[in-house]
Amino acid sequence: MVVEADGKNETETFQKADPATMEKAHILENILKSGNWPLIKQRPYDIIANPKDTPRDIFVTAFDSSPLAPDYDFICKTEMSAFQAGITALSKLTSGKVRIGVNSSSSIFSKASNAEVFEFHGPHPAGNVGTQINKTLPINKGEVVWTLNALSVISIGKLFETGTYTASKTIVLAGSEVSQPKYYTITAGAKISDIVNSRLKNEDTQRIISGSVLSGEKVEEDDFLGFYDHSLIVIPEGEKPEFMGWILPGFKKFSRSRTFSSWLSPNKEYRLDAGIHGGERPFIVTGSFEKVFPLDILPMQLLKAIIINDLDLMEELGIYEVAEEDFALCEVVSTSKIEIQKIVRTGLNNMIKEFS
Amino acid sequence: MKVFRNYLDKIKPNFEKGQKFEKWMSIFESFETFFYVLGQTAPKRGAHVRDSIDSKRLMIMVVFALVPALIFGMWNTGYQHFIMTGPPPDFMDAFMHGALKVLPIILVSYGAALGVEFLFVFLKGKEIEEGVLVSGMLIPLIVPVDVPLWQLAVATAFAILFAKEVCGGTGMNIVNPALLTRAFLFFAYPKNMSGDKIWISELSEKLANKATLVDGFSGATPLGQVASAKTVEDLAAFHDKYSLWDMFMGYMPGSIGETSVLMILIGATLLLITGVASWKIMLSGILGGTVMGLILNFVGSDTNVYMQLPFYEHLMLGGFAFGIVFMATDPVTGAQTEKGKWIYGFLIGFIAILVRVLNPAYPEGVMLAILLMNVFSPLIDHYVVRGNVKKRLKRIK
């Protein structure tokens, strides 16, 4: 389907009001009508929230800890009143509280009112909302919580502050193949070629990723930036075979495992490519997922339950709490090169089919 | 190198679907991936950057870790051979004798293992799984040097077939294939796997030729000698013969790679630094052996002087160190949960010493302890998993 633009920019206007004085139904209606609703997701299943539900809590993550992610503190510093308006609006939609997970080094988000603030520190996935929920008020069977990030909250907040849908967003263009890595303010859903336009090195075959390098989507130049995405990352495709790569010492190989000599220089910087560096095998190694998976869930056992489609076991092992992105690092470190995030999605979809 | 790569690229289309050699694709791939880590890239969605480690790298690390024990085993084979009839040999004489004895064993082990593996590569149409790299190297190190090669071939083929391929291949097996090889040899050909004539290279020939052996010579392994000790004096004589240093260095008869604690520790260090093996299993295994050893020392017995062997010597004798470092830590057949690993390792150490000392039929219990716990590890994991489930249920008040 092709939508042809008529060249004019017109916007529908909504009521400009302080959400603190608004009714729940009115707030819902405004968010839904404005097209901002899909920004709100729900757990279980990590799907767009159902406006008819009243969630137990609404969780907002105020930082993205994944590599090359935009720094929320930087791109949001002038938007704090919109953030507060968004939080106030959301606080009307839950029977519990809005709970904000902030980076312990950040100051701008922790002053929010009408919400409870949790501080997190540590490496990725500390900024994943799934980690934050699991470490504070984990989801139990039968409960629904909504999740979104601070950028989405601002988008919702602006609706109430300005009365219009804001169609621009600030994204980061980064990665080893970008000649001018920077923040850019663009129109939501912009064409990739317009964004990367003459800003790439074009040395090797490149891979452009809309979203996070850990769970985003590979796009081509005539595709468009994803609805949820605030980054465009460009890395080498890395499709060249490597002679005896599994036996040689590997001084230039990135690995978390210390099986390559590169671990002797821990501060080395890498030009990582999209190669998967091996063939697919059954799960062999145990214990490596647990090192990058902080949730109180047994990752490999849950994945195996999904593979055999044992719905009861999946439920018992905590599938309601997780999303694909929570398993992204497991996929990165796996020696088996299995598409773990895809398995998680399959499991979530099978649960939806069975129970709703 | 470019020429070789181009050649592979040129012949590869012949193996594609619908082409003349379509059926041989999996075999071609097995060889291609031996030489090259392919330039396959991440799918459209998911993690776009990946760790460089793959299952080949993982397995080759274990093989590297086995090399010190292998080299020492070659030397020790020759050393034990020469000292039964005369003075200690030169280093090179001992090493060359051992190397010539051990190399055929390695070749047969890899030959039989790869033979079965390639049969299944062909039948399943999937490229080779690297577990066989490790099994093929482990097997020579846990058999006596005079094992008949045809028996070794039969046992290896049996173990790879029934312990691995039948279960679905690497990653799916219940018991460790290398240990099953040894168990098969042990139970199918007991005459050639125990006693005191098989541990030293060419001892049977010497006995048959009525050669003069040095005074006080015994062909039994140290554990065999302790097991046959009847009195405290026998035990003292054993300690005169083998000092703690000998036990640590491995100057004694035994399976080819198991005698030197030092060499095994070097391998263990590599496995632990690289993170390939679980330190939890190693540590808890040693703890388990220590606890059982201490219990036996504490109880003591005049009729079974084996119980008086100091617990720390148990850890250095026989296959204990080798089993704990290289066999118990097999991630596929061991416990897969982190808590389970503590229990699994502990019980291996505990049962190994228990079987060793209190079972009169077997002077060594490590192999049986690990096989037993291989079978029980899913049960251990089951209870760890239930614990996690219960914790989750408890949150609902």
Contacts between the chains, C-beta under 8 A, distances in Angstrom:
chain1	res1	chain2	res2	distance
A	67	B	49	8.0
A	138	B	392	8.0
A	138	B	395	6.3
A	140	B	392	7.6
A	140	B	395	5.4
A	140	B	396	4.8
A	141	B	396	6.8
A	142	B	396	7.9
A	207	B	41	7.3
A	207	B	48	6.5
A	209	B	48	5.4
A	213	B	47	7.7
A	213	B	48	5.2
A	213	B	49	5.8
A	214	B	47	5.2
A	214	B	48	7.4
A	214	B	49	7.6
A	215	B	45	7.5
A	215	B	46	6.5
A	215	B	47	6.6
A	216	B	45	7.7
A	216	B	48	6.8
A	217	B	44	6.1
A	217	B	45	5.1
A	218	B	42	7.7
A	218	B	43	7.9
A	218	B	44	4.7
A	218	B	45	7.4
A	218	B	48	6.9
A	233	B	48	7.7
A	235	B	48	6.7
A	235	B	49	7.0
A	237	B	41	5.6
A	238	B	39	6.7
A	238	B	41	6.1
A	239	B	39	4.0
A	239	B	40	7.7
A	239	B	41	5.5
A	240	B	39	4.8
A	241	B	5	6.6
A	241	B	36	4.1
A	241	B	37	6.7
A	241	B	38	5.3
A	241	B	39	4.7
A	242	B	36	6.2
A	242	B	37	4.4
A	242	B	39	7.3
A	243	B	1	5.5
A	243	B	5	7.4
A	243	B	35	6.5
A	243	B	36	5.8
A	244	B	35	6.5
A	244	B	36	7.6
A	245	B	36	7.1
A	245	B	37	3.5
A	245	B	52	7.8
A	246	B	37	5.8
A	246	B	54	6.5
A	246	B	56	4.0
A	246	B	57	4.8
A	246	B	60	6.2
A	247	B	60	5.9
A	250	B	52	6.6
A	253	B	52	3.9
A	254	B	49	7.7
A	254	B	51	6.9
A	254	B	52	5.7
A	255	B	51	5.1
A	255	B	52	4.5
A	255	B	53	5.0
A	256	B	51	5.6
A	256	B	53	7.9
A	257	B	51	6.6
A	257	B	53	4.6
A	257	B	274	6.4
A	257	B	275	5.4
A	257	B	276	7.6
A	258	B	273	6.0
A	258	B	274	4.9
A	258	B	275	5.5
A	259	B	53	5.4
A	259	B	57	5.3
A	259	B	58	6.9
A	259	B	61	5.3
A	259	B	274	4.6
A	259	B	275	7.5
A	259	B	276	6.6
A	260	B	52	6.0
A	260	B	53	7.5
A	260	B	57	7.6
A	272	B	49	4.5
A	273	B	41	7.6
A	273	B	49	7.6
A	274	B	41	4.4
A	274	B	42	4.7
A	274	B	48	4.9
A	274	B	49	6.8
A	275	B	39	6.0
A	275	B	40	6.9
A	275	B	41	5.4
A	275	B	42	7.6
A	275	B	50	6.9
A	276	B	40	5.5
A	276	B	41	6.5
A	276	B	42	5.5
A	276	B	50	4.8
A	277	B	37	5.8
A	277	B	50	5.7
A	277	B	51	7.2
A	277	B	52	4.8
A	277	B	53	7.5
A	277	B	54	5.7
A	278	B	37	6.4
A	278	B	53	7.6
A	278	B	54	2.4
A	278	B	55	6.6
A	278	B	56	6.6
A	278	B	57	7.5
A	279	B	33	5.9
A	279	B	38	7.3
A	279	B	40	7.7
A	279	B	54	6.8
A	279	B	55	7.6
A	279	B	127	6.2
A	281	B	54	7.8
A	281	B	55	4.6
A	281	B	129	6.5
A	281	B	130	7.9
A	281	B	170	6.9
A	281	B	171	6.3
A	282	B	168	7.6
A	282	B	169	7.1
A	282	B	170	6.8
A	282	B	171	3.1
A	282	B	172	6.1
A	283	B	171	5.9
A	284	B	55	5.7
A	284	B	58	6.8
A	284	B	131	7.7
A	284	B	170	6.6
A	284	B	171	4.9
A	284	B	331	6.0
A	284	B	332	5.9
A	285	B	58	6.5
A	285	B	331	5.4
A	286	B	278	7.6
A	286	B	331	4.6
A	286	B	334	7.5
A	286	B	336	4.3
A	286	B	337	7.8
A	287	B	278	5.9
A	287	B	331	7.4
A	287	B	338	6.0
A	287	B	341	7.5
A	288	B	275	7.6
A	290	B	338	5.8
A	296	B	388	7.6
A	296	B	391	7.3
A	297	B	388	7.5
A	298	B	337	6.5
A	298	B	384	8.0
A	298	B	385	6.2
A	298	B	388	5.5
A	300	B	336	6.6
A	301	B	336	7.8
A	301	B	337	7.4
A	301	B	381	7.8
A	301	B	385	5.5
A	301	B	388	7.9
A	316	B	389	4.4
A	316	B	392	7.0
A	316	B	393	7.9
A	317	B	385	7.4
A	317	B	388	7.1
A	317	B	389	6.7
A	317	B	392	7.9
A	318	B	392	5.9
A	324	B	46	8.0
A	328	B	46	7.7
A	328	B	47	5.3
A	329	B	47	7.8
A	331	B	46	6.0
A	331	B	47	4.2
A	331	B	50	7.6
A	332	B	47	4.8
A	332	B	49	6.4
A	332	B	50	5.8
A	332	B	51	5.8
A	333	B	51	4.9
A	333	B	53	7.7
A	334	B	50	7.9
A	334	B	51	7.4
A	335	B	51	7.6
A	335	B	53	5.2
A	335	B	54	5.7
A	335	B	55	5.2
A	335	B	57	7.5
A	335	B	58	5.2
A	336	B	55	6.7
A	336	B	171	7.7
A	337	B	50	7.1
A	337	B	54	6.5
A	339	B	43	6.3
A	339	B	46	5.7
A	340	B	46	7.8
A	341	B	45	7.2
A	341	B	46	4.7
A	341	B	47	6.9
A	342	B	43	7.7
A	342	B	45	7.2
A	342	B	46	6.3
